[in-house]
Amino acid sequence: MVTVDVILPLAIADTYTYSVPDGMTCPEVGKRVLVPLAKKTITGLVYRTSLQNADATVAGKTIQIRDIIEVLDEQPIVLPSQLVLWRWIADYYLCTIGEVMAAALPARLLDNDYTARTEVYISLHEQYMDIEQLQPVFDSLKRAPKQRRLLEQFLELSDAFDGTPHSVEQRQLIELSGESTAVLRTLIEKNILQAAHEVVSRIPSYDAETEDAHPLNEQQQRAAQEIEAGFTEGKVCLLHGVTSSGKTEVYIHLIREQLAQGKQVLYLVPEIALTTQLTDRLKKVFGKQLGVYHSRFSDMERVEIYKDLLTSQEPKVILSARSGVFLPFSRLGLIIVDEEHDSSFKQQDPSPRYHARSVAAMMAREAHAAMLLGTATPAIETYHNALTGKYRLIEMKERYAGLSLPHISLIDLKRQYHRKEMYEHFSDPLVERINEQLAQGKQIIIFQNRRGYAPYIGCRTCGYVPKCCNCDVSLTYHKRTNSLVCHYCGYTIAVPKSCTACGGEWRDFGVGTEKIEDEVNGLFPTARVARMDLDTTRNKNSHQRIINAFAKHEVDILIGTQMVTKGLHFNDVSLVAVLNADSMMQSPDFRSYERAFQMLEQVAGRAGRTGSQGEVVIQTFQPDNALYTYLQRHDYATLYASQIKERKMFRFPPYYRLILLTLKHRDLSRLDTASRELSERLQAAFGNRCSGVIVPPVSRVQNMHIRTIRLRIEAQASFAQAKQLLMQQVAYVRSLPTCKGTIIQPDVDPM
């Protein structure tokens, strides 16, 4: 009998085997099949086919192989190259291939409930295809003016007087004619018009004329030539270009060359917000050859984009956030990872906890495609690869059109508070600079990397702080909704009128973007203010509305979290203000200084992108911190030199590979038993490469207690063997009765 091994979109260790019933053609690899699982049915994907007996032996017991219920696809929806990539992701990131499948395919393909979108189109009945035959019809409608008016509107829209009339969308016809559907229905009943349902795309088409790419200046031409030379050598290229140096135009020229060869291009960006301006720019050059793919699209839209790429033979460039690595490319020529340093490329939860940059590198290798990384602030590991020759380094050290990099000035908050020269969280010098720029008609970005009104509230009398009932964190205060929200699990309550412990009054502590918005409105009452954070961008197209309003100068001051720091281009932003930069360096993370520099340099790069030199004002309690010296000089190289020395000393990447094990359980005693057992076994196997049990700063989320263990493996050691040994110990601990129910989640290359 013929059997197939099927991937199920579940966290199960391997594939399931099903038989092909008599009379059914054996489904090809990559097709979806409907199969039984316990008492349910589920959509799976054919991974391989084979011949074997109708029975199989599992754990010494003979079981009967169950039949496939239905084959769902006429053609495979997953390419062989994708399955190779799925297996690599599962092996490298220590997850199951079923979890990869669940992440890779749009949800409607997994649920098997995709339906094509249809619209009703109206056309002339076939007996009236000759326009002269319509005259008797008009004569018959002399006493039916509404029907006559609707018919005239149809003929105008369908170009009936210029040739053979085509069909017209019913909604458009009703809207422009001003008549009702009842009038239209009467014309259909008289066999004058006819209606038909036609499949239409949910993705809006781009019908405007395209334009040529902007010519490259000397610096850009040199960079493009060096990149091409690197591609010829078969190397990954790192384009290290200062903010506003014109990296995007270099990308466009490289993309154009690939499309001219009939190839496909994947253009990855870390934030959905970045797709807004990039889409507009790329559409002007590539028109219908551009596709956009990210999580803000509906499930139905994502299926259509996926299927279009699968079946289209046209050259295509896909602009996407990290999930674009799972799309079905058959002629991939180039992958661009823009802002490659950004931690948003790393998937945190759920599994697979992949990094899109690493997955893209594997895609490029398997497809023999070129790969380009671009950023003004490279990841330490990436820059190390470039300096050691693994990657080819290309630098663009000057801004486009000879503009100067922004001037960065520091304001000592200790001094300002001591001299009482503060209004809430704004120093007097900063208020003065903002007023000056507003008077000149310029725009300002204010960066505060925390949303909500205040991180928490507390009682003035007893000090009680409301906390989440599910997580070990205080609740964030959101003034607009008068609510307290947990940013880990979403738990929300209304703000109590008084302290629930003693009846005292509340006081808010700390500051978020919502509070800054209130302060800005009080300080600058005539300025038009907008806020861009997770709370204001939840809805579809909300990013685009805010960015477009700011670009059109309908907003004077934009307040935002890290969404405003990356890749956005605004002509009239002359000043960027950072209210408290110190908090970014206070996290207990070996990457904290690297990330602080990256974020501050990126947000600084939004200022002065056209015209005169921009200015960045940073308020800090630590003006003597070396990081600010690097920033004022825009000196990434010195930051790298200091960080790489520490990385080597303390055994961090790129000299060591990291695996973080997160253990979770509702029962704290069981969790402590399991984490202690696993730590001891790993220390016996790996020695001092394994840490002890770590209690994280947030040690309970969604009623699950949390512990972590960190494993360091030398870069020159066999990472595959280390992972194999690790998973043997994990499997043993999972099998212990005393550790039953403990969730153990490996995170390879954690961020």
N, C-alpha and C positions, 0 to 999 in steps of 0.2 A: 504494500500500500504506500501511497505518497503522503508524506507528512511535511508540515512546515513549522519552523520555529518562529514564534511570534513575540515581538516586543509589546509589552503592555505598559501603559503610561503610569506605572506605580513604582514605589520604592521596593521592588523585589529583586533578588540577587541575580536572576538570569532570565532567559526567555522561557516561554511556555510552548510545549509541542502540541499541535493539533493535526488531525488527519483531514485529508481532502476527500469528501464523500464521493461516492460513485455518481457519475454524470456531471460533476463540477470540474471545470478546467483548473489545473493547478495554478494558483495565483502567483504572479511574478514578484520577485523581491521588490520592496518599496511600495506595494499596494496595501491599502487598508482592508482589514477583514473584521467582520463582526463575529465574536467568539463567546462561548459560555465561560463563566468564571464563577465557581460555586453555584449560587442560585440566580445569578445575574448575567446579563450580557454586557460586553464591553468592546470598545473599538481598539484593535491592535494593529500592528504593522508587521508584514512578512519580512523576516530577517534572513532566512535561508530555507531551502527546500531539501528534502532527503527521502530515502526509501527505508522503511523499517517495519517491524511487526506491529500489529494492532495493539499489542500490550507493551507496557514498559515496566521496568523494575525500579522502584524508588524506596530506599531504606529497607531493602529486603522484601518489600511488598509488591505484588503485581497489580498494576492499575491499568484501566482501559483508557486509551487515548480518545478524547472527545473530538467530535467533528466541528469544522468551521461551519458557521451558520450562513454567512453570506460574504461575497467579495464586493467591496463597496466602490472600487475604482476600475475604470476601463484602462487607464494608463497609470503607471507608478507615480505617486506624488512625492516620493523621496528618492533622490538620486543615489547611486552607489557611493559617490564621493561624500555625500552627507552622512551615510551610515558609517563610513570610515572615520569621519570626524566625530560622530556621536560616540563611537567606541573609544577613541582617544580621550575625549572629555571625561568619560566614565572612568577610565583607567587612571588618568592623570589627577583628576580631582576627587578620586575615591568615593564615587557615587555609583548609582545603578544606571544602566542604559535606559531603563524605563523613566527615571527622573529626567534624563536628558531629553527623551521624546516629549515628555509633558511640557518642558520649557521650549522646545524647538518648534512644535506645530501650533498654529493658531487654535484657540479653544474650540471654535466651531468645527474644525476638522477632527478634533478628538471626540467631540460630542456627536458628530455625524448629523448635525442639524443645520448645516448651511443651506440657505435658499437664495437663489439668484433674485436680484431686484428687478421688478418689471414695471413698466409704465404703459398706460393705454395710449395708443397712437391712432389717429384718425386719418383715413384716406378716402379718396373717391371710389365709389363702386365701379367695378371694372367696365360696366356698360357706358360709363361717362368718361372714359379715358381720352376720347376725342372732345376737345373743348367745345366744338360746335354743337355737340349733342346736349350741352347744358342749357341752351337757350329755352327750350320748352320747359325745363325745370324752373327757371326763373319766372316764366310766364305763369306757371302753376302756383307760385309762391307770392303773387301780388297781394293776396289778402292775408298773408302770414309774414308780416314785416320782421318779426324776430328771427324766424327761420331763415329768411332771405339775408338778413344782416349777418347772421352767424356763418352762412355759406359764403358770403362775400369775404368775410374775414379769413375763412379757411383758404379760399383761392388766393388771397393776397399772401398769406404765410407760406403756402406751398408752391409759390412761383408758378401757378397754373397758367398764367398768361405768357410765360417765357419758355414754355416747353411742357414736358410731361410732369404733372404735379407729384410731389412726394408727400409722405405722411407728416402729420403735425402732432405734437404732443397735446393730449387732451387738456391738460391743466393750462397750458399756454393759450390754447384756443378759447377756453372759457373765460380766462382772465382778460384777454385783449378784446374779445367781442362784447363782454359785459352781459352775456346771456347765460341762462341756467343750463344745467345738465339735462333738464327735461326737454328743452328745445332741441338740444343735440340728439337726444334719444329719439325724438320724433323724426328727425332727418335720417337717422339710422333705420328706423322702422319702415320708412318710405323707400329704402334701398338707394338713397342718394349718396349717403356717406356710409362707411363701415369702420368698425373698431377692431383692433387687434392688440394683444399684449405682446410687448417686445422686451427682451432682456436688455437692461441698461447697466452701466457700471456705476458703482457707488463713489468711485474716485473721480473728482472733477478733472476735466481735460484742460489742457493749455493750448489755446488756439491762436494766441497772438504770434506775431512774427518774431523770430529769434534775432539776436544781434551778435556781432563778432566779439570775441574775447578782447579785453583791453590789452594793448601792447605791453610787453614786459620792459621794465627799465633795465639798466645795465646790471644792477645787483640781482634782480630776479632772473635775467637771462643766464647769468653765471651760475646761479643756484640750480636752475632747471638743467643746465648742461652737466653739472656735477652729479645731480640725481640720476640722470640718464646713464652716466658712466658707472655709477654704483649699481644700477639695475643690470647693466651689462655684465658686471662682475658677479652678479647673483647675490648681492648683499642687501640686507635691510638698510634703508637710509633714514637718518635722523636729520630733519630740517629744524635747526635751532635758530629761530628768527625772533628778534625782539617784537614786542607788541606793535601792530600797525606797520610792519615791514612789508606787507603785501604777500604773505604766504598763500592766501586763498587764490590769488591770481595765478600763482605758480601751479597750484593744484589744478585749476581749470585748464591750463595748457596741457598738463600731463594727461588729464582725463580725455581731452579732445583727441589726443594722439591715440589713446586706447580705443575710443569709439570708432575712429576712422579705420582701425584694423578689425572692426566687427567684434570687439571684446566687451566684457562687462566690467564695471567698476563698483566697488563697495567703498563708500565714504562714511566713516564712523565719526560721530560726535558724542560727547558725554552727556549733554543735557538736551532735553526736548526743546527748551527755550532757544537753543542755538539753531534749530532747524528753521525757525521763522524767517530770519533775515537771509540765511543761506539758501533757502528754497527760492526766495524771490530772485536772488542773484543768479543761481544756477539755472532757473527756468528761462531767464532772459537769453542765456547762451545755448542751453541744451533742449529747451522746449519739452516735447513729448518724450524725449529720451530720458527724462528725469523721473524717478520714482521716489517716494518718501514713505518710510516705514518706522513706526514707533508705537508705544503702548497707549498713546492717547487716541489712536484710531479705534473705531469699534471693531468687535470681533469679526463682523461680516466684511468690513473694509480690509482687514488684515488678510483674510482668506483670499480676497480678490487680488491683492497685491502679490501674495505668495503664488497663486495660480498663474497670474499674468507672467511673472518671471519664469515660472516653470515651463510654460508653453511658448513664450515669445521667442522668435528667432532674431529679433532686432537687438542691436547694441544698446546697452542700458547702463545708466549710473543710478545707484540706489543710495540715497542719503538716509542714514538711520542712526538711532541710538544702539546700545550694545546688542540688542536682540537681532540685529541685522546679520550677525554671523551665522544664524540658522537658516537663512534663505537659500533657495535652490539655484545656485549659480552653476552653469554648465560651461561657460566660456570666460571665466574670471581672468582678467588681465592685470588688475591693479587693486590694491587695498590701501586706502589712506586712513590713518588713525589721527585725527586732529585733536589737539589738547591731550596728547597721549598720556600725560602725567596724571590725569584726573582720576580720582578714586571712584567716580561714578561708573567707570568701566568695569568695576568689580561687582558681581552679583553677590549679595550678602545672604539673603533668605528669599525663598527656599532653595534647596539644592536643585541643580548643580551650582556650587559657589565658584563659578568660572570667572576669569578675567578676559574681557573681550580682546584686549591687545594680544594676549598669549594665544587665544583661540584663532585670532586672525592670522597670526604668524604661522600656525599649523595649516590653516586654509591655504595661505599663499604657497607654502612649501609643497603641499599635495597637488595644487593646481599649476605649479610652476609659474606663479604670478609674482609680480613685483609688489613690494610693501614699503610704504613711506610713513614715518612717524613725524608729526609736526607739533611744535610747541615753543613758547617763549621761555618756559620753565621746566626743563626735562625732569622726569623721575630720576633719582640718584642712580638706580640700577640701569636705566636706559643710557644715561650719559657715561656711565662706567663702561658699558658695552661699546659705546662709540669711541671712547678714548683708548680702549684696549684692542681696537681693530675688528671686533665682531660685527659692528655696524659701521657704515660710512657716515661721517659727520660732515654736514653742510651748514654753514652759518650765514645768517643775514643780520648784520650788526647795526644797520641804519634803518630808520623809519622811512616809509615811502615819501617821496617828494622832498626829502631833506628835512623833514620835521624833527624837532628835538624831542627826546624822551621827556616825560613830565618831571617837573621839579617836585621833590618830596621834602616837606617840612614837618617837623615834630613839635607838638605842644605838650609841655610837661604838666600833667594833670595834678601832680602834688603841689606844684607852685600855684596853679590856677585855683584849686580848692583852698589853699592856705590864704590866698589874697582875696578870696570870695569873689572871684571873677568867673563864675559859672552860672548858667541858667539851666537847671536840671542837668542834662548830660551834654550840654553844649558850652564850650569855653567862649569867652568874649572874643578872642581873636578869630575863632572859627565863625561865629555869628557875623562878625565884620566882613570876613572874606565872602561868605555866602551872599550877604547884602550887596556887596560890590559886583559880584557876578550877575545877580538878578537885575541890577540896575543897567547892566550892559546887554541885557537880553540873552544871557547865556544860560545853560542848563547845568544842574548839579546832581550827582549821584551820592547818596549817603548809604554807607555799607554798615550793616549790623547783623552779624551772623547768628541771630537767634530770633525765632518767630514768636508770636503771641505778644501779650502786653507786658507780662512780667514772668520770670521763671517760677515764682511761687509767691503765695501770700502767707502772712503769719499774724498771729494775734498780738496786738500792742501790749496786752496785759500779761498773758501767760506764756507767750511764745509758741503756742501750738501752730503747726503747719499741716494743712490737709494733704494727705498722701493717697496715692492710688490703692484701691483695695486688692488689685491684682499684681502690682509691681512695686518694687522697693524704690520708688521715686516720688518726689513731690509733684503735685498737679500744677500745670502751667495755667496762669490766669489769662483769659481772653476777654477783654473788656467789651468788645463789640457785641458778643453773644452773652455776656455776663455769665460765663461758664468757666469751670475748672476742667482741664483736659489732660489726660495722660498721653504723651507723645510716643509712648511705646505700644500701648494696646488699644488706645482710642477711648478708654473709659471717660465718661463725661458726666458732670453734675452741675447744677446751678450753684452759683456762689451763695452760701448761707448768709442771711442778713447779719448775723453776728457769730462770734466764735462758738463752735459747738461744744467746746470744753468749759469755757467760763463765761460766755456771753459778752466778751470784750469786742472791741472794734478791730477790723482787719487793716493791715498795712501791706502794700506790695513791695517786693524786694527784687532788685535786678531790673533789667530792661530788655525788651524785645522790640521787633519792628513796629508793632502796633502802638506801643507807647511812644516810640520815636516819632511816629506819624502825628500823634496828638501834640507833641512838643513842637514839631516843625510848623504845624498849623497855628499854634500860639505865637511862635516867634516871627513867622513870615505870613501874616494873614492874607496878603494879596497873591501869594504864590499858588500855583496849581500843583497839587501834590498827588502822587500815586504810590502805591506800595506793591512790591512784587515778592511774594514768598509762597510757601505751600498753601497757605490759607486763601490767597487771592487767585491762585492758578489751578484750582482743582478741576474746574470745568474745561471741556474741550474748547480749544481756540482762545482760552483766557490769556495764555502767554502772548499770543499774537496780538490781541487787542491792546494789552498794556504796552508792548514794545512798539506797535504802530503808533499809538497815541504819543509816546515819548519822541519817536522819530519825527512825527509831524509837528512837534513843538506845541502839542496840546497840553503837555505837562512840563512844569518847570523843574520840579524836584522829584527824583525817583529814589524811593527808599527800598532797600532790598537785602536779602540774604545772599548766599554765594551764587544764586541764579544770575545776579547782575555782574558777576566778576569775569565771565568767560566769553571771549569771542564776539561780543556784541559791538556793533559799530554805530556811533551817533556823532553827527557832524559838530554839534554845538555844545558838547559837554566840555566845560573848561575846568571844572573843579570836582574832585572826588574826595569825600570826607570819610575817614574811618574813625568811629567814635571810641572804640576801645580795642586796640589790636592785641593787647597783652593776653587776653583770654585764650587766643589761639595757640599760645605757646605753653599753656598750663596743663594740657592733657598728659596723662602718664603714658606716652607713646613715643617710641624712638623716632617716629616720623614727624613729630609735632613741629619742629623748627623748619623742616623741609616744606611741610604743608602750609605753614604760616607764610613763609617767603613766597611760595607759589600763589597763594590766594591774594596776598597784598600786591605782588607785582602784577598779577592779572587784573585786579580791580583798578590799579593805578593806570594800566594800559588803556582804560576807557576814556581817559582825559586827553584833550589836545590832539585828537586824531586828524583834525584839519585846522588850518589857520595857525594861530599862535600857540606857543608852548602851553601845555596844560599844567595844572597844579594838583598835588595830592597833599592833604593835611591829615596827619595821623596823630590822634590823641593817645598818650601813653603815660603810665606811671614809671616806665623804665626807659627813658630817653637814651641812656648809655648802653643799652643792650646791643651787642654786636650785630644782631640781625638787622636792626634799623640802619646801621652803617652800610651793610651790604645793599639794602634796599635803596638808600639814597644815591648809591653809585650804580644802581642796577647791575650789581656785580654777582652774577650767578656763579661764576668760576670759583670765587673765594668761598662762597657758601658751600659749594660742592667739596672743596678741599677740606674744609673743617668737618663736614658731615661724614665724608668717606673715611677719615681718620678714626672718628668715633665708631663707625660701623665695624671697622676691622677690630678695634680694641674690644668691643663688647659683643662680637660675634653675631652680627646682623647682616642682612642682605646688602650688597651682592656677594659677600664672602661666605654666607651661610644661607641655606634654604630653610624656610619656616613652615611648620604645620601646627595649627592651633586646634586642639581637641576641646570641644565644648560638650559638657555632660549636663543633662537636665533630668529632673525628677520632681514630682509633686511632694514626695516624702523626703525630707532633708536628711534623715538618718540613712536611708537607702542610698541617697546620692553621695553622702560622705563615704560610705562603705565602698561604693563602686569607684569613685574617683581616687580614693586611697589605694585600692587594689590595682587599678590601672597604672597609677603613677609608679608604684613600687615595681611592677612588672616591666614597665618601660625603662625605668632607671637601671634595672638589672640587665636589660637588653642593650641600652644605648649609653649608659653611664651618665656623665654630666651634660650630655646633649639634651637630656630631658629635665625640665623644671619639676618642682614639686607641684602640689595642688594650689591653684591660684583662685582666690575669691575675688571676682571682678567688682568694679565699683557699683554696678547695678546687678545685684546677685539674685533677683527674682523678677521674672517677667511673665505675665499671663499665668500667674500662680505656679510657675515652674521655677524651682530653685536651680541655680546655675553655678558650675565650677569649670575651670579651664586648666589645661595642661599644655605647655608649649614645648615643641620639639625642634631642635636646631640640627641641621645636617650640613656638613661641609660641602661647599660648592663642587669640589673635585670628587666627592664620594658618589656612589651609585644611589641616586634618588629613588629609582624603581625598587631596588632591593630594600632600601630603608622603609618604603611605603608597604612593601609586602610583609616585612617583619612587624611593622606597626599594626597592620590589619589582623595579623594572627593574634596579637595580644588583645586587640579590641574584641575579636570574635570570642576569645576565651572568657573575657570579663562579661560579655553579654550573655554567655551561657550559664553563668553562676546563678543559682537560685537566690542568693542574697542580693544580687544586683538586678533582679528581674524588673523590667519596666524602665530601666535607665536608658535614656536617649543619648547616644554618643555621635556627635557630628564632627567629622574631620573637615578642616578648612585649609586647603593647600595654598601657599603663598597668600596668607591673610593680609588684609589692609587695615 
